[in-house]
Amino acid sequence: MLTIYKFNYFILIYKMFRFQKMKDEIIEKETITLYGLKSEKKNQFFDYDDYDEEEELDHKEENLSKNQYYKIDDKKLEELEKVFKQVKINIKLSFNLKNKSGILPEILFDIKKAEKDKNICIIYDEKFFSRITEIETSDSILFVEKLENKDIILLAFNGKDYELLVYRLLPEQKNKNNGYFLSQKIKETLEGYEQKYNYKKRYMFDVEEKTNPIKYNLFYIKAISRNRFFCVSNYGFKMYALNEKKEYELVLLEPYEQIDFIYEIDTNKFIFGLNIRRVEGYGFCGNAYTCYYNLLLNKIELKNIDEIENKKSNNDNLDNLENLKLKEKLKFSVISQTMFKSNYSSPLIYDIGIHFSDFVILKNKYFIIMIRNSILIFNMETAQEIKRFEIRVGCSQIDIKKWDCPENDEFILIARNNVYLFKLNEENSSKISLNILNYGNFPDLCIKDTKDEIIIKNLKKINSQKNRFYSYNEKTNDILIY
């Protein structure tokens, strides 16, 4: 039976999602129940007391034989086992891989102390996971990306400012950095953005007063096509591109909320995912404060700035001559279209954290993402949500990942240490369905620590390799390659 606490918890969840359900009544919805989950309730593998495993086992055969969503293919289980049954490589890191934004990099790297005020950045090859270079620097390395021309971009912090360190490979040069040398250093600052400030509500008055300025935090860099990359911060995002001198220059600066993820549709079109969280209230106890979540999917298109538009935007937004000179050099502006928007709130003491899952692109036109137990499917061309699937599962921590196949129509759903392989069926651009091809339980995806508590390891797909993934354990700094 449900405890009073969990009953109130579910009532809270219902209230949080009620507005969204009323708002999206026009979206076609279906419900899929996941069978075959391996639960270890004594070890808290699953979250909900109302998930009856014995009932599921009793009706499993009947449900699978008659259930329209299950099209079991034995060969598909072999595919899952080939990837997840055994860890292929184990890499022990010396530092915490997760940065302030919580984003795991696609290019694996490690930082080791060399001598006083010196660090060694070890960068791994994404195909064989061998060391491709070691770079000595006095800066703290926060993030690493590699572009199409094999340039390596390091996001670094020198104790005062952020820097972008560009390392370039000369095949004929065989030095101690395996051919890589520092070709460019770019100072990354608040310049170009309008200063932001914290605001505080005065007690008993609905008046906000400005307090201290908000510090500039650069979270990560994102490599994109044509040897370009984004810099994402709490102030917005910038884009750098190669110029005629083979140097990287700033070509776009856009004030924006913090971006959780970026997907490149084509050269100048992207999908940005944002999860904006704020806490409001005043008082001396938790129930006096409320958490507000604003989840957004925006389709972004980059446009060339002509001379007239550039002058207009400069005159409207600039507050000093330095910003004017900087923005006169920019070559792109942004057009934004909202694909999805949802607002949630809950008392701070019950804050459960609402967030997007990883995303999947199928058939080069369907964008698929999850919010808690809901799978949302969008047509990228129209930027419209066309279908939603509610997943009934006794686990709140679930995620999805792309599964490489010839038809480009499969993805996996991960519920703790259980993996389900889904297939998207398309009758036409607006009529789609999902089938479960097979599923399996893989204990290494979830581990227990010395206190017998469950550690959910972050799983990330390695996009440059077919069905290769790595998981990361923050407590031990272990990378496991599947």
KAPE-V618619 format. One record per backbone hydrogen bond with DSSP energy under -0.5 kcal/mol. NH is the residue of the N-H (numbers start at 1). CO is the residue of the C=O. E is the energy in kcal/mol with one decimal. If there is no record, write none. Layout:
NH | CO | E
NH | CO | E
This chain:
7 | 3 | -2.3
8 | 4 | -2.5
9 | 5 | -1.9
10 | 6 | -2.4
11 | 7 | -2.2
12 | 8 | -2.2
13 | 9 | -2.2
14 | 10 | -2.6
15 | 11 | -2.3
16 | 12 | -2.3
17 | 13 | -2.0
18 | 14 | -1.2
19 | 15 | -0.7
21 | 17 | -2.0
22 | 18 | -2.2
23 | 19 | -2.2
24 | 20 | -1.7
25 | 22 | -0.9
27 | 24 | -1.6
30 | 388 | -1.8
32 | 390 | -2.9
34 | 392 | -2.5
35 | 33 | -0.6
39 | 37 | -0.8
43 | 40 | -1.5
44 | 41 | -1.6
45 | 40 | -1.7
47 | 394 | -0.9
51 | 48 | -1.2
52 | 50 | -0.9
53 | 51 | -0.9
56 | 52 | -1.7
57 | 53 | -2.3
58 | 54 | -2.2
59 | 55 | -1.6
60 | 56 | -0.6
60 | 57 | -0.7
63 | 59 | -2.9
64 | 60 | -2.9
65 | 61 | -2.0
66 | 62 | -1.7
67 | 63 | -1.8
70 | 67 | -1.1
71 | 69 | -0.6
71 | 436 | -2.2
73 | 437 | -2.9
76 | 73 | -1.3
77 | 73 | -0.8
77 | 74 | -0.6
78 | 74 | -1.3
79 | 75 | -1.5
80 | 76 | -2.0
81 | 77 | -2.7
82 | 78 | -2.1
83 | 79 | -1.1
84 | 80 | -2.9
85 | 81 | -1.8
88 | 481 | -3.0
89 | 481 | -1.2
91 | 479 | -3.0
93 | 91 | -0.6
93 | 477 | -2.8
97 | 95 | -0.6
99 | 103 | -0.8
102 | 99 | -1.6
107 | 144 | -0.5
108 | 106 | -0.7
110 | 122 | -2.3
112 | 120 | -2.4
114 | 118 | -1.9
115 | 118 | -0.6
118 | 115 | -2.2
119 | 137 | -3.3
120 | 112 | -3.3
121 | 119 | -0.6
121 | 135 | -3.4
122 | 110 | -3.0
122 | 120 | -0.7
123 | 121 | -0.6
123 | 133 | -2.4
124 | 108 | -2.6
125 | 130 | -3.4
129 | 125 | -1.6
132 | 123 | -2.8
133 | 123 | -1.2
135 | 121 | -2.6
137 | 119 | -2.7
140 | 157 | -2.7
141 | 139 | -0.6
142 | 140 | -0.5
142 | 155 | -3.4
143 | 155 | -1.3
145 | 153 | -2.2
147 | 151 | -2.6
150 | 147 | -1.9
152 | 167 | -2.8
153 | 145 | -2.9
153 | 151 | -0.5
154 | 152 | -0.5
154 | 165 | -2.7
155 | 143 | -2.9
155 | 153 | -0.5
156 | 154 | -0.7
156 | 163 | -3.0
157 | 140 | -2.3
158 | 161 | -2.4
162 | 188 | -1.1
163 | 156 | -2.7
164 | 186 | -2.8
165 | 154 | -2.6
165 | 163 | -0.6
166 | 164 | -0.6
166 | 184 | -2.9
167 | 152 | -3.0
167 | 165 | -0.6
168 | 181 | -2.5
170 | 168 | -0.5
170 | 179 | -2.0
171 | 169 | -0.6
173 | 170 | -1.8
174 | 172 | -0.6
175 | 173 | -0.6
178 | 175 | -1.5
180 | 177 | -1.7
181 | 168 | -2.0
183 | 166 | -2.8
183 | 181 | -0.7
184 | 166 | -1.3
186 | 164 | -2.5
188 | 162 | -2.7
189 | 187 | -0.6
193 | 190 | -2.4
198 | 212 | -2.7
200 | 209 | -2.2
202 | 207 | -2.5
205 | 202 | -2.2
207 | 205 | -1.5
209 | 200 | -2.3
211 | 198 | -3.1
214 | 196 | -2.5
217 | 215 | -0.5
219 | 217 | -0.6
219 | 232 | -2.3
220 | 232 | -1.3
222 | 230 | -2.1
224 | 228 | -2.6
228 | 224 | -1.0
228 | 225 | -0.5
229 | 240 | -1.8
230 | 222 | -2.5
231 | 238 | -2.3
232 | 220 | -2.6
233 | 236 | -2.9
234 | 217 | -1.7
237 | 254 | -2.3
238 | 231 | -2.0
239 | 252 | -2.2
240 | 229 | -2.7
241 | 249 | -2.1
242 | 227 | -0.5
243 | 247 | -2.4
246 | 243 | -1.9
249 | 241 | -2.7
251 | 239 | -2.8
252 | 239 | -1.2
254 | 237 | -2.6
256 | 235 | -1.7
260 | 258 | -0.5
260 | 273 | -2.6
261 | 273 | -1.3
263 | 271 | -2.3
265 | 263 | -0.7
265 | 269 | -2.0
266 | 269 | -1.4
269 | 266 | -1.1
270 | 300 | -2.7
271 | 263 | -2.5
272 | 298 | -2.9
273 | 261 | -2.2
274 | 296 | -2.7
276 | 294 | -2.6
277 | 275 | -0.6
278 | 292 | -2.0
280 | 290 | -2.3
282 | 288 | -0.9
288 | 285 | -1.7
289 | 286 | -1.7
290 | 280 | -2.8
291 | 346 | -3.2
292 | 278 | -3.0
293 | 344 | -3.3
294 | 276 | -2.2
295 | 293 | -0.5
295 | 342 | -2.6
296 | 274 | -2.6
297 | 340 | -2.3
298 | 272 | -2.5
299 | 337 | -3.6
300 | 270 | -3.1
300 | 298 | -0.6
301 | 335 | -2.5
302 | 268 | -2.7
303 | 333 | -2.4
305 | 331 | -1.9
306 | 304 | -0.6
310 | 306 | -2.4
311 | 307 | -2.1
312 | 308 | -2.3
313 | 309 | -2.7
314 | 310 | -2.2
315 | 311 | -2.5
316 | 312 | -2.0
317 | 313 | -1.9
318 | 314 | -2.0
324 | 320 | -1.5
325 | 321 | -2.3
326 | 322 | -2.1
327 | 323 | -2.8
328 | 324 | -1.5
329 | 326 | -1.3
330 | 327 | -0.8
331 | 251 | -2.1
332 | 251 | -1.9
333 | 303 | -2.9
335 | 301 | -2.5
337 | 299 | -2.3
339 | 297 | -3.3
340 | 297 | -1.5
342 | 295 | -2.2
344 | 293 | -2.5
346 | 291 | -1.8
348 | 286 | -0.6
348 | 289 | -2.4
350 | 347 | -1.7
351 | 348 | -1.5
357 | 370 | -2.1
360 | 368 | -2.5
362 | 360 | -0.5
362 | 366 | -2.2
363 | 408 | -2.0
365 | 362 | -2.1
366 | 362 | -2.4
367 | 365 | -0.6
367 | 378 | -2.3
368 | 360 | -3.0
368 | 366 | -0.6
369 | 376 | -2.1
370 | 358 | -0.5
371 | 374 | -1.9
372 | 355 | -0.7
374 | 371 | -1.8
375 | 389 | -3.3
376 | 369 | -3.5
376 | 374 | -0.6
377 | 387 | -2.5
378 | 367 | -2.8
379 | 384 | -2.7
380 | 365 | -2.8
380 | 378 | -0.7
383 | 379 | -1.8
384 | 379 | -1.0
386 | 377 | -2.7
387 | 377 | -1.3
388 | 28 | -2.0
389 | 375 | -2.4
390 | 30 | -3.2
391 | 373 | -3.3
391 | 389 | -0.5
392 | 32 | -3.1
392 | 390 | -0.6
393 | 391 | -0.8
395 | 393 | -1.3
398 | 396 | -1.2
399 | 414 | -1.9
401 | 412 | -2.2
403 | 410 | -1.6
408 | 405 | -1.4
410 | 403 | -0.5
411 | 422 | -1.8
412 | 401 | -2.7
413 | 420 | -2.6
414 | 399 | -3.2
415 | 413 | -0.6
415 | 418 | -2.5
416 | 397 | -1.1
416 | 414 | -0.6
417 | 415 | -0.6
418 | 415 | -1.8
419 | 440 | -2.8
420 | 413 | -2.8
421 | 438 | -2.9
422 | 411 | -3.4
422 | 420 | -0.6
423 | 435 | -2.6
424 | 409 | -3.0
425 | 423 | -0.5
425 | 433 | -2.9
427 | 425 | -0.5
427 | 431 | -2.6
428 | 431 | -1.3
431 | 428 | -0.6
432 | 430 | -0.7
433 | 425 | -2.1
435 | 423 | -2.1
436 | 69 | -3.8
437 | 421 | -2.8
437 | 435 | -0.6
438 | 421 | -0.9
440 | 419 | -2.1
442 | 417 | -3.2
445 | 442 | -2.1
446 | 443 | -1.7
447 | 455 | -1.6
449 | 453 | -2.3
452 | 449 | -1.9
455 | 447 | -3.1
456 | 454 | -0.6
457 | 445 | -0.9
457 | 455 | -0.8
458 | 472 | -1.7
460 | 470 | -3.0
462 | 468 | -2.9
463 | 461 | -0.9
465 | 462 | -1.9
467 | 465 | -0.6
468 | 465 | -0.8
470 | 460 | -2.6
471 | 480 | -2.3
472 | 458 | -1.9
473 | 478 | -1.9
474 | 472 | -0.7
477 | 473 | -2.1
478 | 473 | -0.9
479 | 91 | -2.9
480 | 471 | -2.2
480 | 478 | -0.5
481 | 89 | -3.0
481 | 479 | -0.5
482 | 469 | -3.1
